[in-house]
Amino acid sequence: MKGMRNRIAHGYFEINLETVWETIQTALPSLIEQLPAIRDSVR
C-alpha cells in the first residue's frame, strides 16, 4: 500500500484504476481490522 500511495501521488496519468480497485478490495479489509490495535498502541 505504501508503494500504491507513491504511485498515486506522483503518477497522475499512469494510474491503473483496476489495480487501485484490486488493492482496495484486498488490502483495505485487513487494514480496517488492524485499526483498533494501531489506535490503541499510540495512546
mmCIF file as Biopython writes it, N, C-alpha, C and O atoms, coordinates in Angstrom:
data_model
#
loop_
_atom_site.group_PDB
_atom_site.id
_atom_site.type_symbol
_atom_site.label_atom_id
_atom_site.label_alt_id
_atom_site.label_comp_id
_atom_site.label_asym_id
_atom_site.label_entity_id
_atom_site.label_seq_id
_atom_site.pdbx_PDB_ins_code
_atom_site.Cartn_x
_atom_site.Cartn_y
_atom_site.Cartn_z
_atom_site.occupancy
_atom_site.B_iso_or_equiv
_atom_site.auth_seq_id
_atom_site.auth_asym_id
_atom_site.pdbx_PDB_model_num
ATOM 1   N N  . MET A ? 1  ? 0.828   -1.193 0.000   1.0 0.0 1  A 1 
ATOM 2   C CA . MET A ? 1  ? 0.000   0.000  0.000   1.0 0.0 1  A 1 
ATOM 3   C C  . MET A ? 1  ? 0.866   1.248  0.000   1.0 0.0 1  A 1 
ATOM 4   O O  . MET A ? 1  ? 0.483   2.273  -0.565  1.0 0.0 1  A 1 
ATOM 5   N N  . LYS A ? 2  ? 2.021   1.168  0.625   1.0 0.0 2  A 1 
ATOM 6   C CA . LYS A ? 2  ? 2.929   2.310  0.616   1.0 0.0 2  A 1 
ATOM 7   C C  . LYS A ? 2  ? 3.329   2.647  -0.816  1.0 0.0 2  A 1 
ATOM 8   O O  . LYS A ? 2  ? 3.341   3.814  -1.208  1.0 0.0 2  A 1 
ATOM 9   N N  . GLY A ? 3  ? 3.651   1.630  -1.579  1.0 0.0 3  A 1 
ATOM 10  C CA . GLY A ? 3  ? 4.004   1.832  -2.976  1.0 0.0 3  A 1 
ATOM 11  C C  . GLY A ? 3  ? 2.844   2.404  -3.770  1.0 0.0 3  A 1 
ATOM 12  O O  . GLY A ? 3  ? 3.044   3.210  -4.678  1.0 0.0 3  A 1 
ATOM 13  N N  . MET A ? 4  ? 1.628   1.987  -3.427  1.0 0.0 4  A 1 
ATOM 14  C CA . MET A ? 4  ? 0.435   2.489  -4.110  1.0 0.0 4  A 1 
ATOM 15  C C  . MET A ? 4  ? 0.290   3.988  -3.850  1.0 0.0 4  A 1 
ATOM 16  O O  . MET A ? 4  ? -0.055  4.745  -4.758  1.0 0.0 4  A 1 
ATOM 17  N N  . ARG A ? 5  ? 0.546   4.410  -2.639  1.0 0.0 5  A 1 
ATOM 18  C CA . ARG A ? 5  ? 0.439   5.832  -2.306  1.0 0.0 5  A 1 
ATOM 19  C C  . ARG A ? 5  ? 1.405   6.650  -3.150  1.0 0.0 5  A 1 
ATOM 20  O O  . ARG A ? 5  ? 1.034   7.689  -3.697  1.0 0.0 5  A 1 
ATOM 21  N N  . ASN A ? 6  ? 2.642   6.182  -3.254  1.0 0.0 6  A 1 
ATOM 22  C CA . ASN A ? 6  ? 3.631   6.903  -4.050  1.0 0.0 6  A 1 
ATOM 23  C C  . ASN A ? 6  ? 3.217   6.964  -5.515  1.0 0.0 6  A 1 
ATOM 24  O O  . ASN A ? 6  ? 3.383   7.990  -6.174  1.0 0.0 6  A 1 
ATOM 25  N N  . ARG A ? 7  ? 2.686   5.877  -6.009  1.0 0.0 7  A 1 
ATOM 26  C CA . ARG A ? 7  ? 2.265   5.814  -7.412  1.0 0.0 7  A 1 
ATOM 27  C C  . ARG A ? 7  ? 1.131   6.804  -7.673  1.0 0.0 7  A 1 
ATOM 28  O O  . ARG A ? 7  ? 1.141   7.512  -8.680  1.0 0.0 7  A 1 
ATOM 29  N N  . ILE A ? 8  ? 0.166   6.854  -6.776  1.0 0.0 8  A 1 
ATOM 30  C CA . ILE A ? 8  ? -0.968  7.765  -6.948  1.0 0.0 8  A 1 
ATOM 31  C C  . ILE A ? 8  ? -0.515  9.220  -6.821  1.0 0.0 8  A 1 
ATOM 32  O O  . ILE A ? 8  ? -0.955  10.083 -7.581  1.0 0.0 8  A 1 
ATOM 33  N N  . ALA A ? 9  ? 0.367   9.487  -5.857  1.0 0.0 9  A 1 
ATOM 34  C CA . ALA A ? 9  ? 0.807   10.860 -5.622  1.0 0.0 9  A 1 
ATOM 35  C C  . ALA A ? 9  ? 1.684   11.393 -6.747  1.0 0.0 9  A 1 
ATOM 36  O O  . ALA A ? 9  ? 1.685   12.596 -7.005  1.0 0.0 9  A 1 
ATOM 37  N N  . HIS A ? 10 ? 2.424   10.529 -7.416  1.0 0.0 10 A 1 
ATOM 38  C CA . HIS A ? 10 ? 3.397   11.014 -8.394  1.0 0.0 10 A 1 
ATOM 39  C C  . HIS A ? 10 ? 3.158   10.539 -9.824  1.0 0.0 10 A 1 
ATOM 40  O O  . HIS A ? 10 ? 3.846   10.993 -10.739 1.0 0.0 10 A 1 
ATOM 41  N N  . GLY A ? 11 ? 2.217   9.651  -10.035 1.0 0.0 11 A 1 
ATOM 42  C CA . GLY A ? 11 ? 1.986   9.124  -11.380 1.0 0.0 11 A 1 
ATOM 43  C C  . GLY A ? 11 ? 0.605   9.473  -11.881 1.0 0.0 11 A 1 
ATOM 44  O O  . GLY A ? 11 ? -0.171  8.596  -12.257 1.0 0.0 11 A 1 
ATOM 45  N N  . TYR A ? 12 ? 0.306   10.739 -11.884 1.0 0.0 12 A 1 
ATOM 46  C CA . TYR A ? 12 ? -1.044  11.221 -12.147 1.0 0.0 12 A 1 
ATOM 47  C C  . TYR A ? 12 ? -1.709  10.580 -13.365 1.0 0.0 12 A 1 
ATOM 48  O O  . TYR A ? 12 ? -2.882  10.212 -13.302 1.0 0.0 12 A 1 
ATOM 49  N N  . PHE A ? 13 ? -0.980  10.442 -14.467 1.0 0.0 13 A 1 
ATOM 50  C CA . PHE A ? 13 ? -1.599  9.957  -15.688 1.0 0.0 13 A 1 
ATOM 51  C C  . PHE A ? 13 ? -1.312  8.480  -15.935 1.0 0.0 13 A 1 
ATOM 52  O O  . PHE A ? 13 ? -1.676  7.939  -16.979 1.0 0.0 13 A 1 
ATOM 53  N N  . GLU A ? 14 ? -0.666  7.838  -14.987 1.0 0.0 14 A 1 
ATOM 54  C CA . GLU A ? 14 ? -0.305  6.439  -15.144 1.0 0.0 14 A 1 
ATOM 55  C C  . GLU A ? 14 ? -1.039  5.542  -14.156 1.0 0.0 14 A 1 
ATOM 56  O O  . GLU A ? 14 ? -0.628  4.401  -13.945 1.0 0.0 14 A 1 
ATOM 57  N N  . ILE A ? 15 ? -2.094  6.021  -13.558 1.0 0.0 15 A 1 
ATOM 58  C CA . ILE A ? 15 ? -2.813  5.259  -12.549 1.0 0.0 15 A 1 
ATOM 59  C C  . ILE A ? 15 ? -3.735  4.262  -13.235 1.0 0.0 15 A 1 
ATOM 60  O O  . ILE A ? 15 ? -4.553  4.629  -14.078 1.0 0.0 15 A 1 
ATOM 61  N N  . ASN A ? 16 ? -3.590  2.993  -12.858 1.0 0.0 16 A 1 
ATOM 62  C CA . ASN A ? 16 ? -4.447  1.945  -13.373 1.0 0.0 16 A 1 
ATOM 63  C C  . ASN A ? 16 ? -5.575  1.744  -12.364 1.0 0.0 16 A 1 
ATOM 64  O O  . ASN A ? 16 ? -5.359  1.207  -11.277 1.0 0.0 16 A 1 
ATOM 65  N N  . LEU A ? 17 ? -6.763  2.174  -12.727 1.0 0.0 17 A 1 
ATOM 66  C CA . LEU A ? 17 ? -7.883  2.122  -11.783 1.0 0.0 17 A 1 
ATOM 67  C C  . LEU A ? 17 ? -8.251  0.695  -11.389 1.0 0.0 17 A 1 
ATOM 68  O O  . LEU A ? 17 ? -8.746  0.472  -10.284 1.0 0.0 17 A 1 
ATOM 69  N N  . GLU A ? 18 ? -8.022  -0.257 -12.257 1.0 0.0 18 A 1 
ATOM 70  C CA . GLU A ? 18 ? -8.285  -1.650 -11.903 1.0 0.0 18 A 1 
ATOM 71  C C  . GLU A ? 18 ? -7.348  -2.111 -10.785 1.0 0.0 18 A 1 
ATOM 72  O O  . GLU A ? 18 ? -7.759  -2.851 -9.892  1.0 0.0 18 A 1 
ATOM 73  N N  . THR A ? 19 ? -6.101  -1.676 -10.836 1.0 0.0 19 A 1 
ATOM 74  C CA . THR A ? 19 ? -5.139  -2.017 -9.789  1.0 0.0 19 A 1 
ATOM 75  C C  . THR A ? 19 ? -5.507  -1.339 -8.484  1.0 0.0 19 A 1 
ATOM 76  O O  . THR A ? 19 ? -5.404  -1.944 -7.417  1.0 0.0 19 A 1 
ATOM 77  N N  . VAL A ? 20 ? -5.934  -0.091 -8.559  1.0 0.0 20 A 1 
ATOM 78  C CA . VAL A ? 20 ? -6.365  0.629  -7.353  1.0 0.0 20 A 1 
ATOM 79  C C  . VAL A ? 20 ? -7.551  -0.102 -6.722  1.0 0.0 20 A 1 
ATOM 80  O O  . VAL A ? 20 ? -7.571  -0.315 -5.510  1.0 0.0 20 A 1 
ATOM 81  N N  . TRP A ? 21 ? -8.528  -0.484 -7.526  1.0 0.0 21 A 1 
ATOM 82  C CA . TRP A ? 21 ? -9.720  -1.168 -7.010  1.0 0.0 21 A 1 
ATOM 83  C C  . TRP A ? 21 ? -9.347  -2.516 -6.403  1.0 0.0 21 A 1 
ATOM 84  O O  . TRP A ? 21 ? -9.860  -2.886 -5.347  1.0 0.0 21 A 1 
ATOM 85  N N  . GLU A ? 22 ? -8.459  -3.247 -7.063  1.0 0.0 22 A 1 
ATOM 86  C CA . GLU A ? 22 ? -7.996  -4.542 -6.547  1.0 0.0 22 A 1 
ATOM 87  C C  . GLU A ? 22 ? -7.319  -4.361 -5.191  1.0 0.0 22 A 1 
ATOM 88  O O  . GLU A ? 22 ? -7.547  -5.149 -4.273  1.0 0.0 22 A 1 
ATOM 89  N N  . THR A ? 23 ? -6.499  -3.341 -5.064  1.0 0.0 23 A 1 
ATOM 90  C CA . THR A ? 23 ? -5.819  -3.075 -3.798  1.0 0.0 23 A 1 
ATOM 91  C C  . THR A ? 23 ? -6.823  -2.729 -2.710  1.0 0.0 23 A 1 
ATOM 92  O O  . THR A ? 23 ? -6.697  -3.190 -1.576  1.0 0.0 23 A 1 
ATOM 93  N N  . ILE A ? 24 ? -7.809  -1.927 -3.047  1.0 0.0 24 A 1 
ATOM 94  C CA . ILE A ? 24 ? -8.852  -1.566 -2.078  1.0 0.0 24 A 1 
ATOM 95  C C  . ILE A ? 24 ? -9.567  -2.809 -1.586  1.0 0.0 24 A 1 
ATOM 96  O O  . ILE A ? 24 ? -9.787  -2.976 -0.386  1.0 0.0 24 A 1 
ATOM 97  N N  . GLN A ? 25 ? -9.927  -3.673 -2.510  1.0 0.0 25 A 1 
ATOM 98  C CA . GLN A ? 25 ? -10.690 -4.867 -2.146  1.0 0.0 25 A 1 
ATOM 99  C C  . GLN A ? 25 ? -9.875  -5.869 -1.339  1.0 0.0 25 A 1 
ATOM 100 O O  . GLN A ? 25 ? -10.424 -6.556 -0.478  1.0 0.0 25 A 1 
ATOM 101 N N  . THR A ? 26 ? -8.578  -5.964 -1.602  1.0 0.0 26 A 1 
ATOM 102 C CA . THR A ? 26 ? -7.781  -6.983 -0.913  1.0 0.0 26 A 1 
ATOM 103 C C  . THR A ? 26 ? -7.091  -6.460 0.336   1.0 0.0 26 A 1 
ATOM 104 O O  . THR A ? 26 ? -6.997  -7.188 1.325   1.0 0.0 26 A 1 
ATOM 105 N N  . ALA A ? 27 ? -6.609  -5.232 0.328   1.0 0.0 27 A 1 
ATOM 106 C CA . ALA A ? 27 ? -5.826  -4.723 1.454   1.0 0.0 27 A 1 
ATOM 107 C C  . ALA A ? 27 ? -6.665  -3.987 2.488   1.0 0.0 27 A 1 
ATOM 108 O O  . ALA A ? 27 ? -6.354  -4.041 3.678   1.0 0.0 27 A 1 
ATOM 109 N N  . LEU A ? 28 ? -7.697  -3.314 2.071   1.0 0.0 28 A 1 
ATOM 110 C CA . LEU A ? 28 ? -8.469  -2.481 2.988   1.0 0.0 28 A 1 
ATOM 111 C C  . LEU A ? 28 ? -9.159  -3.267 4.102   1.0 0.0 28 A 1 
ATOM 112 O O  . LEU A ? 28 ? -9.118  -2.830 5.252   1.0 0.0 28 A 1 
ATOM 113 N N  . PRO A ? 29 ? -9.788  -4.403 3.814   1.0 0.0 29 A 1 
ATOM 114 C CA . PRO A ? 29 ? -10.425 -5.134 4.918   1.0 0.0 29 A 1 
ATOM 115 C C  . PRO A ? 29 ? -9.445  -5.511 6.035   1.0 0.0 29 A 1 
ATOM 116 O O  . PRO A ? 29 ? -9.777  -5.411 7.216   1.0 0.0 29 A 1 
ATOM 117 N N  . SER A ? 30 ? -8.254  -5.941 5.661   1.0 0.0 30 A 1 
ATOM 118 C CA . SER A ? 30 ? -7.239  -6.289 6.661   1.0 0.0 30 A 1 
ATOM 119 C C  . SER A ? 30 ? -6.821  -5.065 7.459   1.0 0.0 30 A 1 
ATOM 120 O O  . SER A ? 30 ? -6.669  -5.135 8.679   1.0 0.0 30 A 1 
ATOM 121 N N  . LEU A ? 31 ? -6.637  -3.952 6.776   1.0 0.0 31 A 1 
ATOM 122 C CA . LEU A ? 31 ? -6.245  -2.720 7.458   1.0 0.0 31 A 1 
ATOM 123 C C  . LEU A ? 31 ? -7.327  -2.274 8.435   1.0 0.0 31 A 1 
ATOM 124 O O  . LEU A ? 31 ? -7.022  -1.861 9.553   1.0 0.0 31 A 1 
ATOM 125 N N  . ILE A ? 32 ? -8.562  -2.355 8.028   1.0 0.0 32 A 1 
ATOM 126 C CA . ILE A ? 32 ? -9.673  -1.954 8.901   1.0 0.0 32 A 1 
ATOM 127 C C  . ILE A ? 32 ? -9.683  -2.796 10.170  1.0 0.0 32 A 1 
ATOM 128 O O  . ILE A ? 32 ? -9.940  -2.279 11.256  1.0 0.0 32 A 1 
ATOM 129 N N  . GLU A ? 33 ? -9.404  -4.098 10.038  1.0 0.0 33 A 1 
ATOM 130 C CA . GLU A ? 33 ? -9.358  -4.965 11.216  1.0 0.0 33 A 1 
ATOM 131 C C  . GLU A ? 33 ? -8.225  -4.571 12.152  1.0 0.0 33 A 1 
ATOM 132 O O  . GLU A ? 33 ? -8.348  -4.728 13.367  1.0 0.0 33 A 1 
ATOM 133 N N  . GLN A ? 34 ? -7.124  -4.061 11.611  1.0 0.0 34 A 1 
ATOM 134 C CA . GLN A ? 34 ? -5.958  -3.710 12.416  1.0 0.0 34 A 1 
ATOM 135 C C  . GLN A ? 34 ? -6.060  -2.328 13.062  1.0 0.0 34 A 1 
ATOM 136 O O  . GLN A ? 34 ? -5.318  -2.035 13.999  1.0 0.0 34 A 1 
ATOM 137 N N  . LEU A ? 35 ? -6.951  -1.488 12.584  1.0 0.0 35 A 1 
ATOM 138 C CA . LEU A ? 35 ? -7.019  -0.110 13.065  1.0 0.0 35 A 1 
ATOM 139 C C  . LEU A ? 35 ? -7.210  0.033  14.577  1.0 0.0 35 A 1 
ATOM 140 O O  . LEU A ? 35 ? -6.529  0.858  15.186  1.0 0.0 35 A 1 
ATOM 141 N N  . PRO A ? 36 ? -8.106  -0.733 15.210  1.0 0.0 36 A 1 
ATOM 142 C CA . PRO A ? 36 ? -8.239  -0.569 16.663  1.0 0.0 36 A 1 
ATOM 143 C C  . PRO A ? 36 ? -6.927  -0.829 17.412  1.0 0.0 36 A 1 
ATOM 144 O O  . PRO A ? 36 ? -6.590  -0.089 18.337  1.0 0.0 36 A 1 
ATOM 145 N N  . ALA A ? 37 ? -6.197  -1.852 17.028  1.0 0.0 37 A 1 
ATOM 146 C CA . ALA A ? 37 ? -4.919  -2.152 17.692  1.0 0.0 37 A 1 
ATOM 147 C C  . ALA A ? 37 ? -3.900  -1.050 17.425  1.0 0.0 37 A 1 
ATOM 148 O O  . ALA A ? 37 ? -3.144  -0.672 18.320  1.0 0.0 37 A 1 
ATOM 149 N N  . ILE A ? 38 ? -3.877  -0.541 16.214  1.0 0.0 38 A 1 
ATOM 150 C CA . ILE A ? 38 ? -2.963  0.557  15.882  1.0 0.0 38 A 1 
ATOM 151 C C  . ILE A ? 38 ? -3.306  1.787  16.705  1.0 0.0 38 A 1 
ATOM 152 O O  . ILE A ? 38 ? -2.422  2.428  17.274  1.0 0.0 38 A 1 
ATOM 153 N N  . ARG A ? 39 ? -4.580  2.113  16.766  1.0 0.0 39 A 1 
ATOM 154 C CA . ARG A ? 39 ? -5.019  3.262  17.557  1.0 0.0 39 A 1 
ATOM 155 C C  . ARG A ? 39 ? -4.655  3.100  19.025  1.0 0.0 39 A 1 
ATOM 156 O O  . ARG A ? 39 ? -4.171  4.041  19.654  1.0 0.0 39 A 1 
ATOM 157 N N  . ASP A ? 40 ? -4.884  1.919  19.567  1.0 0.0 40 A 1 
ATOM 158 C CA . ASP A ? 40 ? -4.594  1.672  20.983  1.0 0.0 40 A 1 
ATOM 159 C C  . ASP A ? 40 ? -3.094  1.742  21.279  1.0 0.0 40 A 1 
ATOM 160 O O  . ASP A ? 40 ? -2.693  2.111  22.383  1.0 0.0 40 A 1 
ATOM 161 N N  . SER A ? 41 ? -2.271  1.389  20.295  1.0 0.0 41 A 1 
ATOM 162 C CA . SER A ? 41 ? -0.827  1.369  20.530  1.0 0.0 41 A 1 
ATOM 163 C C  . SER A ? 41 ? -0.221  2.775  20.572  1.0 0.0 41 A 1 
ATOM 164 O O  . SER A ? 41 ? 0.894   2.946  21.064  1.0 0.0 41 A 1 
ATOM 165 N N  . VAL A ? 42 ? -0.924  3.767  20.073  1.0 0.0 42 A 1 
ATOM 166 C CA . VAL A ? 42 ? -0.388  5.129  20.081  1.0 0.0 42 A 1 
ATOM 167 C C  . VAL A ? 42 ? -0.979  5.989  21.186  1.0 0.0 42 A 1 
ATOM 168 O O  . VAL A ? 42 ? -0.669  7.176  21.290  1.0 0.0 42 A 1 
ATOM 169 N N  . ARG A ? 43 ? -1.797  5.414  21.977  1.0 0.0 43 A 1 
ATOM 170 C CA . ARG A ? 43 ? -2.388  6.161  23.100  1.0 0.0 43 A 1 
ATOM 171 C C  . ARG A ? 43 ? -1.500  6.177  24.282  1.0 0.0 43 A 1 
ATOM 172 O O  . ARG A ? 43 ? -1.848  6.762  25.308  1.0 0.0 43 A 1 
#
